[in-house]
Amino acid sequence: MSGWLLVFMIQTILAAKRDYRWHRVLGEISVVLGILVFISMGIVTFHALLGFPPNLDNLSWDILLLQMCAMILFGLLFAFGILLRKNAAAHKRLLLVATLVLLQAGIGRIQWLPPLAIGNPSFSGIPNPAMIFLYLDILLIPLFIYDCVVLKRIHKTTIIAALSLTGVQFIIVMLWSHLV
């Protein structure tokens, strides 16, 4: 995951400097890295499920739901970002939101973030997913500002990707069995 963040940052810098030759070369490598990230998410998720099967009323099912949704959403955003690489505007937005999906686990582990007043602050030390999602969604604001300033409108891909992210988040929060 750290490698993905590093490559994403380098790719962003290369594109900003209009060094498209190296951006494409590193892009081919990053496709392999993105696939490895997706596979590693699956391995971690299924290892946890198979190696430590939770009881029916266990919070581990909620964590697995969160991991599976993140894995699927990353995979879809990443795949569409690669498929639409010839459309620079869609490409960069899809890969940015895919990267944000990967950040949710890290955001959930940041102890110094103030808790947001949504439901119970934590369940047995597990942060409320709605809190994590709100902090994650704050990271979408610069994309919306960028679209408004540069394009004078919100790009269609920004809307679709943001709705996909928040839609999956809404489903997770609704299914989170210990939220009440």
CNS distance restraints for C-alpha pairs under 8 A (distance, minus, plus):
assign (resid   1 and name CA) (resid   5 and name CA) 6.40 0.50 0.50
assign (resid   1 and name CA) (resid  37 and name CA) 6.45 0.50 0.50
assign (resid   1 and name CA) (resid 102 and name CA) 7.35 0.50 0.50
assign (resid   2 and name CA) (resid   6 and name CA) 6.21 0.50 0.50
assign (resid   3 and name CA) (resid   7 and name CA) 6.09 0.50 0.50
assign (resid   3 and name CA) (resid  33 and name CA) 7.95 0.50 0.50
assign (resid   4 and name CA) (resid   8 and name CA) 5.93 0.50 0.50
assign (resid   4 and name CA) (resid  30 and name CA) 7.58 0.50 0.50
assign (resid   4 and name CA) (resid  33 and name CA) 6.77 0.50 0.50
assign (resid   4 and name CA) (resid  34 and name CA) 7.05 0.50 0.50
assign (resid   4 and name CA) (resid  37 and name CA) 7.61 0.50 0.50
assign (resid   5 and name CA) (resid   9 and name CA) 6.13 0.50 0.50
assign (resid   5 and name CA) (resid  99 and name CA) 7.35 0.50 0.50
assign (resid   6 and name CA) (resid  10 and name CA) 6.25 0.50 0.50
assign (resid   7 and name CA) (resid  11 and name CA) 5.96 0.50 0.50
assign (resid   7 and name CA) (resid  26 and name CA) 7.88 0.50 0.50
assign (resid   7 and name CA) (resid  30 and name CA) 6.92 0.50 0.50
assign (resid   8 and name CA) (resid  12 and name CA) 6.13 0.50 0.50
assign (resid   9 and name CA) (resid  13 and name CA) 6.28 0.50 0.50
assign (resid  10 and name CA) (resid  14 and name CA) 6.11 0.50 0.50
assign (resid  11 and name CA) (resid  15 and name CA) 6.15 0.50 0.50
assign (resid  11 and name CA) (resid  23 and name CA) 5.71 0.50 0.50
assign (resid  11 and name CA) (resid  26 and name CA) 7.19 0.50 0.50
assign (resid  11 and name CA) (resid  27 and name CA) 7.37 0.50 0.50
assign (resid  12 and name CA) (resid  16 and name CA) 6.09 0.50 0.50
assign (resid  13 and name CA) (resid  17 and name CA) 6.16 0.50 0.50
assign (resid  14 and name CA) (resid  18 and name CA) 6.15 0.50 0.50
assign (resid  14 and name CA) (resid  19 and name CA) 5.12 0.50 0.50
assign (resid  14 and name CA) (resid  20 and name CA) 6.76 0.50 0.50
assign (resid  14 and name CA) (resid  22 and name CA) 7.03 0.50 0.50
assign (resid  14 and name CA) (resid  23 and name CA) 5.63 0.50 0.50
assign (resid  15 and name CA) (resid  19 and name CA) 5.83 0.50 0.50
assign (resid  15 and name CA) (resid  20 and name CA) 6.04 0.50 0.50
assign (resid  15 and name CA) (resid  23 and name CA) 6.33 0.50 0.50
assign (resid  19 and name CA) (resid  23 and name CA) 6.24 0.50 0.50
assign (resid  20 and name CA) (resid  24 and name CA) 5.98 0.50 0.50
assign (resid  21 and name CA) (resid  25 and name CA) 6.42 0.50 0.50
assign (resid  22 and name CA) (resid  26 and name CA) 5.97 0.50 0.50
assign (resid  23 and name CA) (resid  27 and name CA) 5.78 0.50 0.50
assign (resid  24 and name CA) (resid  28 and name CA) 6.32 0.50 0.50
assign (resid  25 and name CA) (resid  29 and name CA) 6.84 0.50 0.50
assign (resid  26 and name CA) (resid  30 and name CA) 6.04 0.50 0.50
assign (resid  27 and name CA) (resid  31 and name CA) 6.24 0.50 0.50
assign (resid  28 and name CA) (resid  32 and name CA) 7.06 0.50 0.50
assign (resid  29 and name CA) (resid  33 and name CA) 6.46 0.50 0.50
assign (resid  30 and name CA) (resid  34 and name CA) 5.89 0.50 0.50
assign (resid  31 and name CA) (resid  35 and name CA) 6.28 0.50 0.50
assign (resid  31 and name CA) (resid  82 and name CA) 7.57 0.50 0.50
assign (resid  32 and name CA) (resid  36 and name CA) 6.23 0.50 0.50
assign (resid  33 and name CA) (resid  37 and name CA) 6.13 0.50 0.50
assign (resid  34 and name CA) (resid  38 and name CA) 6.23 0.50 0.50
assign (resid  34 and name CA) (resid  78 and name CA) 7.25 0.50 0.50
assign (resid  35 and name CA) (resid  39 and name CA) 6.14 0.50 0.50
assign (resid  36 and name CA) (resid  40 and name CA) 5.95 0.50 0.50
assign (resid  37 and name CA) (resid  41 and name CA) 6.15 0.50 0.50
assign (resid  38 and name CA) (resid  42 and name CA) 6.43 0.50 0.50
assign (resid  38 and name CA) (resid  71 and name CA) 6.33 0.50 0.50
assign (resid  38 and name CA) (resid  74 and name CA) 7.31 0.50 0.50
assign (resid  38 and name CA) (resid  75 and name CA) 6.23 0.50 0.50
assign (resid  39 and name CA) (resid  43 and name CA) 6.17 0.50 0.50
assign (resid  40 and name CA) (resid  44 and name CA) 6.08 0.50 0.50
assign (resid  41 and name CA) (resid  45 and name CA) 6.12 0.50 0.50
assign (resid  41 and name CA) (resid  67 and name CA) 7.59 0.50 0.50
assign (resid  41 and name CA) (resid  71 and name CA) 6.00 0.50 0.50
assign (resid  42 and name CA) (resid  46 and name CA) 5.94 0.50 0.50
assign (resid  42 and name CA) (resid  68 and name CA) 7.64 0.50 0.50
assign (resid  42 and name CA) (resid  71 and name CA) 6.86 0.50 0.50
assign (resid  43 and name CA) (resid  47 and name CA) 5.71 0.50 0.50
assign (resid  44 and name CA) (resid  48 and name CA) 6.14 0.50 0.50
assign (resid  45 and name CA) (resid  49 and name CA) 6.35 0.50 0.50
assign (resid  45 and name CA) (resid  64 and name CA) 6.46 0.50 0.50
assign (resid  45 and name CA) (resid  67 and name CA) 6.38 0.50 0.50
assign (resid  45 and name CA) (resid  68 and name CA) 6.98 0.50 0.50
assign (resid  46 and name CA) (resid  50 and name CA) 5.88 0.50 0.50
assign (resid  46 and name CA) (resid  51 and name CA) 7.99 0.50 0.50
assign (resid  47 and name CA) (resid  51 and name CA) 5.37 0.50 0.50
assign (resid  47 and name CA) (resid  52 and name CA) 7.67 0.50 0.50
assign (resid  48 and name CA) (resid  52 and name CA) 5.44 0.50 0.50
assign (resid  48 and name CA) (resid  53 and name CA) 7.21 0.50 0.50
assign (resid  49 and name CA) (resid  53 and name CA) 5.06 0.50 0.50
assign (resid  49 and name CA) (resid  54 and name CA) 7.21 0.50 0.50
assign (resid  49 and name CA) (resid  64 and name CA) 7.46 0.50 0.50
assign (resid  54 and name CA) (resid  58 and name CA) 5.79 0.50 0.50
assign (resid  54 and name CA) (resid  60 and name CA) 5.98 0.50 0.50
assign (resid  54 and name CA) (resid  61 and name CA) 6.76 0.50 0.50
assign (resid  56 and name CA) (resid  61 and name CA) 7.72 0.50 0.50
assign (resid  58 and name CA) (resid  62 and name CA) 7.95 0.50 0.50
assign (resid  59 and name CA) (resid  63 and name CA) 6.62 0.50 0.50
assign (resid  59 and name CA) (resid 177 and name CA) 7.74 0.50 0.50
assign (resid  59 and name CA) (resid 178 and name CA) 7.39 0.50 0.50
assign (resid  60 and name CA) (resid  64 and name CA) 6.11 0.50 0.50
assign (resid  61 and name CA) (resid  65 and name CA) 6.11 0.50 0.50
assign (resid  62 and name CA) (resid  66 and name CA) 6.25 0.50 0.50
assign (resid  62 and name CA) (resid 175 and name CA) 7.83 0.50 0.50
assign (resid  62 and name CA) (resid 176 and name CA) 5.76 0.50 0.50
assign (resid  62 and name CA) (resid 177 and name CA) 6.96 0.50 0.50
assign (resid  63 and name CA) (resid  67 and name CA) 6.20 0.50 0.50
assign (resid  64 and name CA) (resid  68 and name CA) 5.97 0.50 0.50
assign (resid  65 and name CA) (resid  69 and name CA) 6.08 0.50 0.50
assign (resid  65 and name CA) (resid 172 and name CA) 7.22 0.50 0.50
assign (resid  66 and name CA) (resid  70 and name CA) 6.15 0.50 0.50
assign (resid  66 and name CA) (resid 172 and name CA) 6.58 0.50 0.50
assign (resid  67 and name CA) (resid  71 and name CA) 6.07 0.50 0.50
assign (resid  68 and name CA) (resid  72 and name CA) 6.14 0.50 0.50
assign (resid  69 and name CA) (resid  73 and name CA) 5.95 0.50 0.50
assign (resid  69 and name CA) (resid 168 and name CA) 7.04 0.50 0.50
assign (resid  69 and name CA) (resid 172 and name CA) 7.95 0.50 0.50
assign (resid  70 and name CA) (resid  74 and name CA) 5.90 0.50 0.50
assign (resid  70 and name CA) (resid 101 and name CA) 6.17 0.50 0.50
assign (resid  70 and name CA) (resid 102 and name CA) 7.26 0.50 0.50
assign (resid  71 and name CA) (resid  75 and name CA) 6.07 0.50 0.50
assign (resid  72 and name CA) (resid  76 and name CA) 6.17 0.50 0.50
assign (resid  73 and name CA) (resid  77 and name CA) 6.08 0.50 0.50
assign (resid  73 and name CA) (resid  98 and name CA) 7.33 0.50 0.50
assign (resid  73 and name CA) (resid 101 and name CA) 7.37 0.50 0.50
assign (resid  73 and name CA) (resid 164 and name CA) 7.95 0.50 0.50
assign (resid  73 and name CA) (resid 165 and name CA) 7.44 0.50 0.50
assign (resid  73 and name CA) (resid 168 and name CA) 7.92 0.50 0.50
assign (resid  74 and name CA) (resid  78 and name CA) 5.80 0.50 0.50
assign (resid  74 and name CA) (resid  98 and name CA) 4.93 0.50 0.50
assign (resid  74 and name CA) (resid  99 and name CA) 7.52 0.50 0.50
assign (resid  74 and name CA) (resid 101 and name CA) 6.13 0.50 0.50
assign (resid  74 and name CA) (resid 102 and name CA) 7.24 0.50 0.50
assign (resid  75 and name CA) (resid  79 and name CA) 5.91 0.50 0.50
assign (resid  75 and name CA) (resid  98 and name CA) 7.83 0.50 0.50
assign (resid  76 and name CA) (resid  80 and name CA) 6.10 0.50 0.50
assign (resid  77 and name CA) (resid  81 and name CA) 5.90 0.50 0.50
assign (resid  77 and name CA) (resid  94 and name CA) 5.50 0.50 0.50
assign (resid  77 and name CA) (resid  95 and name CA) 6.57 0.50 0.50
assign (resid  77 and name CA) (resid  97 and name CA) 7.25 0.50 0.50
assign (resid  77 and name CA) (resid  98 and name CA) 5.34 0.50 0.50
assign (resid  77 and name CA) (resid 161 and name CA) 7.55 0.50 0.50
assign (resid  78 and name CA) (resid  82 and name CA) 6.20 0.50 0.50
assign (resid  78 and name CA) (resid  94 and name CA) 6.75 0.50 0.50
assign (resid  78 and name CA) (resid  95 and name CA) 5.83 0.50 0.50
assign (resid  78 and name CA) (resid  98 and name CA) 5.91 0.50 0.50
assign (resid  79 and name CA) (resid  83 and name CA) 6.11 0.50 0.50
assign (resid  80 and name CA) (resid  84 and name CA) 5.92 0.50 0.50
assign (resid  80 and name CA) (resid  91 and name CA) 7.78 0.50 0.50
assign (resid  80 and name CA) (resid  94 and name CA) 7.10 0.50 0.50
assign (resid  81 and name CA) (resid  85 and name CA) 6.10 0.50 0.50
assign (resid  81 and name CA) (resid  90 and name CA) 6.93 0.50 0.50
assign (resid  81 and name CA) (resid  91 and name CA) 4.59 0.50 0.50
assign (resid  81 and name CA) (resid  92 and name CA) 7.17 0.50 0.50
assign (resid  81 and name CA) (resid  93 and name CA) 7.80 0.50 0.50
assign (resid  81 and name CA) (resid  94 and name CA) 5.03 0.50 0.50
assign (resid  81 and name CA) (resid  95 and name CA) 5.59 0.50 0.50
assign (resid  82 and name CA) (resid  91 and name CA) 6.76 0.50 0.50
assign (resid  84 and name CA) (resid  88 and name CA) 7.61 0.50 0.50
assign (resid  84 and name CA) (resid  90 and name CA) 6.56 0.50 0.50
assign (resid  84 and name CA) (resid  91 and name CA) 5.52 0.50 0.50
assign (resid  85 and name CA) (resid  90 and name CA) 7.62 0.50 0.50
assign (resid  85 and name CA) (resid  91 and name CA) 5.02 0.50 0.50
assign (resid  86 and name CA) (resid  91 and name CA) 7.47 0.50 0.50
assign (resid  87 and name CA) (resid  91 and name CA) 5.92 0.50 0.50
assign (resid  88 and name CA) (resid  92 and name CA) 6.09 0.50 0.50
assign (resid  89 and name CA) (resid  93 and name CA) 6.40 0.50 0.50
assign (resid  89 and name CA) (resid 157 and name CA) 7.92 0.50 0.50
assign (resid  90 and name CA) (resid  94 and name CA) 6.03 0.50 0.50
assign (resid  90 and name CA) (resid 157 and name CA) 5.56 0.50 0.50
assign (resid  90 and name CA) (resid 158 and name CA) 7.85 0.50 0.50
assign (resid  91 and name CA) (resid  95 and name CA) 6.24 0.50 0.50
assign (resid  92 and name CA) (resid  96 and name CA) 6.00 0.50 0.50
assign (resid  93 and name CA) (resid  97 and name CA) 6.26 0.50 0.50
assign (resid  93 and name CA) (resid 157 and name CA) 6.65 0.50 0.50
assign (resid  93 and name CA) (resid 158 and name CA) 6.16 0.50 0.50
assign (resid  93 and name CA) (resid 161 and name CA) 7.62 0.50 0.50
assign (resid  94 and name CA) (resid  98 and name CA) 6.09 0.50 0.50
assign (resid  94 and name CA) (resid 157 and name CA) 7.17 0.50 0.50
assign (resid  94 and name CA) (resid 158 and name CA) 7.68 0.50 0.50
assign (resid  94 and name CA) (resid 161 and name CA) 6.39 0.50 0.50
assign (resid  95 and name CA) (resid  99 and name CA) 6.08 0.50 0.50
assign (resid  96 and name CA) (resid 100 and name CA) 6.33 0.50 0.50
assign (resid  97 and name CA) (resid 101 and name CA) 6.36 0.50 0.50
assign (resid  97 and name CA) (resid 140 and name CA) 7.87 0.50 0.50
assign (resid  97 and name CA) (resid 161 and name CA) 6.58 0.50 0.50
assign (resid  97 and name CA) (resid 162 and name CA) 7.37 0.50 0.50
assign (resid  97 and name CA) (resid 165 and name CA) 7.73 0.50 0.50
assign (resid  98 and name CA) (resid 102 and name CA) 6.81 0.50 0.50
assign (resid  99 and name CA) (resid 103 and name CA) 6.67 0.50 0.50
assign (resid 100 and name CA) (resid 104 and name CA) 6.94 0.50 0.50
assign (resid 100 and name CA) (resid 136 and name CA) 6.94 0.50 0.50
assign (resid 100 and name CA) (resid 139 and name CA) 7.66 0.50 0.50
assign (resid 101 and name CA) (resid 165 and name CA) 7.67 0.50 0.50
assign (resid 102 and name CA) (resid 106 and name CA) 7.90 0.50 0.50
assign (resid 103 and name CA) (resid 107 and name CA) 6.10 0.50 0.50
assign (resid 103 and name CA) (resid 136 and name CA) 7.46 0.50 0.50
assign (resid 104 and name CA) (resid 108 and name CA) 6.09 0.50 0.50
assign (resid 104 and name CA) (resid 132 and name CA) 6.50 0.50 0.50
assign (resid 104 and name CA) (resid 133 and name CA) 7.14 0.50 0.50
assign (resid 104 and name CA) (resid 136 and name CA) 6.40 0.50 0.50
assign (resid 105 and name CA) (resid 109 and name CA) 6.60 0.50 0.50
assign (resid 106 and name CA) (resid 110 and name CA) 6.65 0.50 0.50
assign (resid 107 and name CA) (resid 132 and name CA) 6.23 0.50 0.50
assign (resid 107 and name CA) (resid 135 and name CA) 7.45 0.50 0.50
assign (resid 107 and name CA) (resid 136 and name CA) 7.31 0.50 0.50
assign (resid 108 and name CA) (resid 127 and name CA) 6.29 0.50 0.50
assign (resid 108 and name CA) (resid 129 and name CA) 7.92 0.50 0.50
assign (resid 108 and name CA) (resid 132 and name CA) 5.51 0.50 0.50
assign (resid 115 and name CA) (resid 121 and name CA) 6.37 0.50 0.50
assign (resid 115 and name CA) (resid 131 and name CA) 6.86 0.50 0.50
assign (resid 116 and name CA) (resid 121 and name CA) 7.37 0.50 0.50
assign (resid 116 and name CA) (resid 131 and name CA) 5.76 0.50 0.50
assign (resid 117 and name CA) (resid 121 and name CA) 7.19 0.50 0.50
assign (resid 118 and name CA) (resid 128 and name CA) 7.94 0.50 0.50
assign (resid 118 and name CA) (resid 130 and name CA) 6.88 0.50 0.50
assign (resid 118 and name CA) (resid 131 and name CA) 6.87 0.50 0.50
assign (resid 119 and name CA) (resid 128 and name CA) 7.49 0.50 0.50
assign (resid 119 and name CA) (resid 179 and name CA) 6.39 0.50 0.50
assign (resid 119 and name CA) (resid 180 and name CA) 6.82 0.50 0.50
assign (resid 120 and name CA) (resid 128 and name CA) 6.82 0.50 0.50
assign (resid 120 and name CA) (resid 179 and name CA) 6.81 0.50 0.50
assign (resid 120 and name CA) (resid 180 and name CA) 7.47 0.50 0.50
assign (resid 121 and name CA) (resid 127 and name CA) 6.45 0.50 0.50
assign (resid 121 and name CA) (resid 128 and name CA) 5.85 0.50 0.50
assign (resid 122 and name CA) (resid 126 and name CA) 5.29 0.50 0.50
assign (resid 122 and name CA) (resid 127 and name CA) 4.49 0.50 0.50
assign (resid 122 and name CA) (resid 128 and name CA) 5.22 0.50 0.50
assign (resid 123 and name CA) (resid 127 and name CA) 6.51 0.50 0.50
assign (resid 123 and name CA) (resid 128 and name CA) 7.02 0.50 0.50
assign (resid 123 and name CA) (resid 178 and name CA) 7.28 0.50 0.50
assign (resid 127 and name CA) (resid 131 and name CA) 7.17 0.50 0.50
assign (resid 127 and name CA) (resid 132 and name CA) 7.23 0.50 0.50
assign (resid 128 and name CA) (resid 132 and name CA) 6.78 0.50 0.50
assign (resid 128 and name CA) (resid 179 and name CA) 7.38 0.50 0.50
assign (resid 129 and name CA) (resid 133 and name CA) 6.04 0.50 0.50
assign (resid 129 and name CA) (resid 172 and name CA) 7.78 0.50 0.50
assign (resid 129 and name CA) (resid 173 and name CA) 6.45 0.50 0.50
assign (resid 130 and name CA) (resid 134 and name CA) 6.13 0.50 0.50
assign (resid 130 and name CA) (resid 169 and name CA) 7.67 0.50 0.50
assign (resid 130 and name CA) (resid 173 and name CA) 6.23 0.50 0.50
assign (resid 131 and name CA) (resid 135 and name CA) 6.44 0.50 0.50
assign (resid 132 and name CA) (resid 136 and name CA) 6.15 0.50 0.50
assign (resid 133 and name CA) (resid 137 and name CA) 5.91 0.50 0.50
assign (resid 133 and name CA) (resid 169 and name CA) 6.71 0.50 0.50
assign (resid 134 and name CA) (resid 138 and name CA) 6.24 0.50 0.50
assign (resid 135 and name CA) (resid 139 and name CA) 7.06 0.50 0.50
assign (resid 136 and name CA) (resid 140 and name CA) 7.43 0.50 0.50
assign (resid 137 and name CA) (resid 141 and name CA) 7.32 0.50 0.50
assign (resid 137 and name CA) (resid 166 and name CA) 7.76 0.50 0.50
assign (resid 139 and name CA) (resid 143 and name CA) 7.93 0.50 0.50
assign (resid 140 and name CA) (resid 144 and name CA) 6.61 0.50 0.50
assign (resid 140 and name CA) (resid 162 and name CA) 7.53 0.50 0.50
assign (resid 141 and name CA) (resid 145 and name CA) 6.18 0.50 0.50
assign (resid 142 and name CA) (resid 146 and name CA) 5.92 0.50 0.50
assign (resid 143 and name CA) (resid 147 and name CA) 6.19 0.50 0.50
assign (resid 143 and name CA) (resid 158 and name CA) 7.54 0.50 0.50
assign (resid 144 and name CA) (resid 148 and name CA) 6.20 0.50 0.50
assign (resid 144 and name CA) (resid 154 and name CA) 6.35 0.50 0.50
assign (resid 144 and name CA) (resid 158 and name CA) 7.42 0.50 0.50
assign (resid 145 and name CA) (resid 149 and name CA) 6.07 0.50 0.50
assign (resid 146 and name CA) (resid 150 and name CA) 5.81 0.50 0.50
assign (resid 146 and name CA) (resid 151 and name CA) 7.71 0.50 0.50
assign (resid 147 and name CA) (resid 151 and name CA) 5.12 0.50 0.50
assign (resid 147 and name CA) (resid 152 and name CA) 6.43 0.50 0.50
assign (resid 147 and name CA) (resid 153 and name CA) 5.88 0.50 0.50
assign (resid 147 and name CA) (resid 154 and name CA) 5.12 0.50 0.50
assign (resid 147 and name CA) (resid 155 and name CA) 6.25 0.50 0.50
assign (resid 148 and name CA) (resid 152 and name CA) 4.37 0.50 0.50
assign (resid 148 and name CA) (resid 153 and name CA) 4.83 0.50 0.50
assign (resid 148 and name CA) (resid 154 and name CA) 5.88 0.50 0.50
assign (resid 149 and name CA) (resid 153 and name CA) 7.83 0.50 0.50
assign (resid 151 and name CA) (resid 155 and name CA) 7.50 0.50 0.50
assign (resid 154 and name CA) (resid 158 and name CA) 6.67 0.50 0.50
assign (resid 154 and name CA) (resid 159 and name CA) 7.00 0.50 0.50
assign (resid 155 and name CA) (resid 159 and name CA) 6.56 0.50 0.50
assign (resid 156 and name CA) (resid 160 and name CA) 6.25 0.50 0.50
assign (resid 157 and name CA) (resid 161 and name CA) 5.87 0.50 0.50
assign (resid 158 and name CA) (resid 162 and name CA) 5.87 0.50 0.50
assign (resid 159 and name CA) (resid 163 and name CA) 5.93 0.50 0.50
assign (resid 160 and name CA) (resid 164 and name CA) 6.04 0.50 0.50
assign (resid 161 and name CA) (resid 165 and name CA) 6.17 0.50 0.50
assign (resid 162 and name CA) (resid 166 and name CA) 6.06 0.50 0.50
assign (resid 163 and name CA) (resid 167 and name CA) 5.59 0.50 0.50
assign (resid 164 and name CA) (resid 168 and name CA) 6.17 0.50 0.50
assign (resid 165 and name CA) (resid 169 and name CA) 6.22 0.50 0.50
assign (resid 166 and name CA) (resid 170 and name CA) 6.01 0.50 0.50
assign (resid 167 and name CA) (resid 171 and name CA) 6.34 0.50 0.50
assign (resid 168 and name CA) (resid 172 and name CA) 6.25 0.50 0.50
assign (resid 169 and name CA) (resid 173 and name CA) 6.20 0.50 0.50
assign (resid 170 and name CA) (resid 174 and name CA) 6.15 0.50 0.50
assign (resid 171 and name CA) (resid 175 and name CA) 6.12 0.50 0.50
assign (resid 172 and name CA) (resid 176 and name CA) 5.84 0.50 0.50
assign (resid 173 and name CA) (resid 179 and name CA) 7.45 0.50 0.50
